Amino acid sequence: MNVSLPVRQAILDRRTYEPPGEGRGDKLRLDFNENTAGCSPAVRRALGKLTPQMLSMYPEYDRSTRRLSRHFHVKPEQLLLTNGGDDALRLFFDAFVDAGTDVVIVEPTFPMYRYWGEVAGAKINSIPYGKSFEFPTDAVLQSLATSPRALFICNPNNPTGTLVEKSVIEKILQAAPRTAVVIDEAYVEFSGVTVAPWIEKYQQLFVARTFSKAAGLASLRLGAILANPDSLAILRRATAPFPVNLAALIAAEAAVADRKTMQRYVKSIFRLRPWFEKELRKLGFKSYPSAGNFLLIDFGDAGSDLITYLAKYKIIVRDRRDIAPGHIRVSIGTQKQMERLLKLIKRFLKDR
């Protein structure tokens, strides 16, 4: 029997994004901007209380939504929980984007905007950042004249770490009455900059959040969308009946209840990020100003060899030669982890 499946053309045409996520368990993972200090001990205690009966039932969401909405300083009806931040982004394409319609992204940025856009068969209008990763305000505003279905802005941006000023975002919102404006605030705990209070004023504004970074729950996959209740109602129509698992809900509640652990991690980033930047400058390497828990660094012609060298010592960093030759994104780990990394960089330069 000859089998020939009818595959959508958008799937055949899209460029595959394959995250390097296997074989990382025994390594120092400084490639995915994960919380390398680990989640709150309260999370493990809470998960340990799950019973066989609880695990055998479909989850309920009202209690968790109420509790987590307080963490986000929104009303329960302004919060939609999702199966990770990636799935939150997919909902915008399912709800707003028909094949062949326009979507605007500003690159380089988080690849999942393009990923879901290609899966949806959208026409992607990619606007480049400036040479020093300045946000292209005028070009973005011009792109809104044709009322694209959605605009995605990562703030602070991944992989550059740069911030878009709130005044710029407000100009964009005022120019986009017929566009879903998605502000991805995955790293908001490190930047302190949010437009979430504006969701009541701007019905087209959607703010995406995640528990994968500051809360340290990447493996449990929990994201969130904050928006006007009427706008969220549209996304709910594209959402599965049980999109989030119970373990993720329990873990998130425990994580936000233990504010001290999360704050301790964030404070460590505030301390270690500028220290590591300073040490890199001493070695002659440039890093870009970052408001996230990572740095984008220009290692020049040493970049490729450095990645290979660090891999020998089981340290993984993110190769971003797609941005420019020699560019590497490095997550900020713990003090000991960053000291270990710096020591190996110095050794590499000495032996090179």
Helices and strands as residue ranges (DSSP letters): H 9-13, E 28-30, H 41-47, H 52-55, H 62-72, G 76-78, E 79-82, H 84-96, E 102-107, H 112-120, E 123-128, H 137-143, G 144-146, E 150-154, H 166-174, E 180-184, H 188-191, G 196-200, E 205-210, G 218-220, E 223-227, H 229-236, H 246-257, H 259-282, E 286-287, E 294-298, G 300-302, H 303-312, E 315-319, E 327-331, H 335-351
